[in-house]
Amino acid sequence: MKKILFIFQHSPYQSHITKDGFDALFAAASFEQPLSVVFLHEGVWSLAKQQQASEIARKSFEKLISAFELYDIHDIYVDAESLVTRSLTPENLSIETMTLVSSHDMETLIASHQHILSF
């Protein structure tokens, strides 16, 4: 079966693209499709703890992230350099189970998937 890669690279509250991506991710996961998730660039902000989305009349992505376990989403990768650039550490993230990946290894990871959806 072909594996799907979901890449989140946009700021979570700048537009609805990230929310649309999460909807597509959960839809694919509900049909038990083999998939992986990557957070890079501004997309790493989707994983930040203590988001105050209600101040801009939006829902926090922290609750969506917590649903990964329910949907059996386990292959979660975070670009290490994106975290460093934004002064984030794994301890600042709302997810505990993830794999930090270098930019060099990210190319290999992306190439190992047959379908790529970028949000």
URKAMO-V978615 format. One record per residue. N is the residue number from 0. RES is the residue in three letters. PSI is psi in whole degrees, 0 to 359 (none if undefined). NEAR is the number of other ideal C-beta (glycine too) atoms within 8 Angstrom. Layout:
N,RES,PSI,NEAR + N,RES,PSI,NEAR
This chain:
0,MET,140,4 + 1,LYS,140,6 + 2,LYS,139,11 + 3,ILE,137,14 + 4,LEU,125,14 + 5,PHE,121,14 + 6,ILE,124,12 + 7,PHE,114,13 + 8,GLN,4,10 + 9,HIS,155,12 + 10,SER,134,8 + 11,PRO,335,11 + 12,TYR,5,7 + 13,GLN,323,8 + 14,SER,188,5 + 15,HIS,4,5 + 16,ILE,320,9 + 17,THR,317,17 + 18,LYS,318,8 + 19,ASP,322,9 + 20,GLY,318,12 + 21,PHE,321,10 + 22,ASP,316,8 + 23,ALA,320,11 + 24,LEU,311,13 + 25,PHE,327,10 + 26,ALA,313,8 + 27,ALA,318,11 + 28,ALA,327,12 + 29,SER,339,7 + 30,PHE,15,6 + 31,GLU,38,5 + 32,GLN,139,8 + 33,PRO,125,6 + 34,LEU,162,13 + 35,SER,159,12 + 36,VAL,135,13 + 37,VAL,136,16 + 38,PHE,124,14 + 39,LEU,170,12 + 40,HIS,227,8 + 41,GLU,344,8 + 42,GLY,338,17 + 43,VAL,337,16 + 44,TRP,339,9 + 45,SER,335,11 + 46,LEU,355,12 + 47,ALA,143,11 + 48,LYS,159,7 + 49,GLN,45,5 + 50,GLN,140,10 + 51,GLN,58,6 + 52,ALA,333,10 + 53,SER,335,8 + 54,GLU,340,5 + 55,ILE,23,6 + 56,ALA,41,4 + 57,ARG,164,7 + 58,LYS,143,6 + 59,SER,145,10 + 60,PHE,348,14 + 61,GLU,321,10 + 62,LYS,322,8 + 63,LEU,319,8 + 64,ILE,321,11 + 65,SER,342,8 + 66,ALA,352,9 + 67,PHE,316,11 + 68,GLU,319,7 + 69,LEU,328,5 + 70,TYR,9,10 + 71,ASP,39,7 + 72,ILE,107,11 + 73,HIS,338,6 + 74,ASP,85,8 + 75,ILE,125,13 + 76,TYR,141,14 + 77,VAL,131,17 + 78,ASP,116,16 + 79,ALA,320,10 + 80,GLU,329,8 + 81,SER,322,13 + 82,LEU,312,13 + 83,VAL,315,8 + 84,THR,328,6 + 85,ARG,14,8 + 86,SER,37,4 + 87,LEU,154,9 + 88,THR,165,6 + 89,PRO,331,8 + 90,GLU,339,4 + 91,ASN,357,7 + 92,LEU,151,13 + 93,SER,7,10 + 94,ILE,138,9 + 95,GLU,325,3 + 96,THR,104,5 + 97,MET,167,11 + 98,THR,124,7 + 99,LEU,135,10 + 100,VAL,138,12 + 101,SER,162,9 + 102,SER,323,9 + 103,HIS,313,6 + 104,ASP,338,8 + 105,MET,321,13 + 106,GLU,316,8 + 107,THR,317,8 + 108,LEU,312,13 + 109,ILE,318,11 + 110,ALA,340,6 + 111,SER,359,6 + 112,HIS,146,11 + 113,GLN,331,5 + 114,HIS,132,8 + 115,ILE,126,8 + 116,LEU,125,10 + 117,SER,132,5 + 118,PHE,none,13
